Amino acid sequence: MTAESLLLRAQQMPGYNPAALPIELARQLIVESITPVTEFDVVALSDALGRILAADIISPIDVPAHDNSAMDGYALHGADLQSDSPIVFTIVGTALAGDAQHHEVHAGQCLRIMTGAMMPVGCDTVVPQELVHRVEGGQITLLANSIQRGDNRRSRGEDLRQGVSALSRGRRLRPSDIGLLASLGMSEVHVLRKLRVAFFSTGDELRSLGEALTTGAVYDANRYTLLGMLARLGCEPIDLGLIKDEPESITAAFCEGGRCADMVITSGGVSVGEADHTKKVMANLGEVLFWTIAMRPGRPLAFGHIHKKEKRTPVFGLPGNPVAVMVTFYFLVRDALLRQMGECGETLPTLRAISAQAIAKKSGRTEYQRARLSIDQNGQVFVTVTGTQGSGILSSMSNANCMMVLEHGRGSVAAGELVDVVIFDGLV
């Protein structure tokens, strides 16, 4: 979608207000303006964990390749189990996993078999060795009704059939997926290339690590927070450093980011102060679709694009407060990154929990409260905020294990009411 059509689309949206946009409209605009990458890499399977599949995986073989035993025990014909009395079977051999020898087993006979070994032709049941009543003189005795026909046999293709889709394009590969691909004999896999994301901080009060703090100065935590969040998503972070809070320096940083990266993220300089230049520079280099979100924390957030020849690079101007940076990243930027990376990801799972306390809130904005989940002795799930919710208190994020999400139209919360919760496990 072109810049002009995107702006027109935004302006036609019911409720569109670039100076106070509801978060759901912001998400919709962001998604519609992001184009996924298509370039791919071919990587060794051992290096594919966390990468995103560039194409569907079609199984070239049946998995397993043959009927096999799910237990250590004895393979036999299930038809021989139809008796109300103890049954005796004669042992005619042993089959080990990987043994390609053909074994013949007739009525009244059984084969000692190990887990994973091929089932003899005609045998459809495995009796686990612990269910055998007696082993004596080359024979086993089973008690009546101790096993059902068909038990403990894995069928050929039970896991995957040849020619079916094993994994879909856009999937982020997990350890189980790596094992599945190995079971198909695949030593390499096509994955979408890593997304290059440039980021920098602005603010004359900021100091880099290693510098002495002067009066009124603080260390730049946001770049390191962004670095961690980007790396955890599997992006290739490009740190452009700490940029002077002046239009020329910010312009140069945006241009460099637009040249070398797929997306640019900055923190600071998007509020309404005299020294907040980010939004103006974004508008000069491209367009700004919105600059304020009806959310807390994270209200001053600009989103748009910068243009360089034929390339349009998405840009996020995040707030300067550390907690606001994390909240806006996880609930707005993250989805944009996943879409641009080509991942067909699932939405963040939302749980319901009982608020352990009353919480004051105004209708008309979405609020995100740092909180902790706990379970009482009756199994009820409670959520408690982690103290003062100021957007500069980064320790409140470290102390939290979840985020309480209070929706746009909701007012104050009474103790005992149910609220939505997004857990941090796997997110932060």
Buried (B, 14 or more C-beta within 10 A) or exposed (E): EEBEEBBEBBEEEEEBEBEBBBBEBBBBBBEBBBEBBEEBBEBEBEEBBBBBBBBEBEBEBBBBEEBBBBBBBBBBBBEBBEEEEEBBBEBBBBBEEEBEEEBEBEEBBBBBBBBBBBBBEBBBBBBBBEBBBEEEEEBBEBEEEBBEBEBBBBBBBBBBEBEEEBBEBBBBBEEEBBEBBEBBEBEBBBBBBBBBBBBBBBBEEBBEEEEEEEEEBEBBBBBBBBBEBBEEBBBBBBBBEBBBBBEEBBBBBBBBBBEEBBBBBBBBBBBEEEEBBBBBBBBBBBBBBBBBBBBBBBBBBBBBBBEBEEEBBBBBBBBBBBBBBBBBBBBBBBBBBBBBBBBBBEEBEEEEBBBBEEBEBEEEBBBBBBBBBEEEEEEEBBBBBBEEBEBBBBEBBEEBBBBBBBBBEBEEBEEEEEBBBBBBEEBB
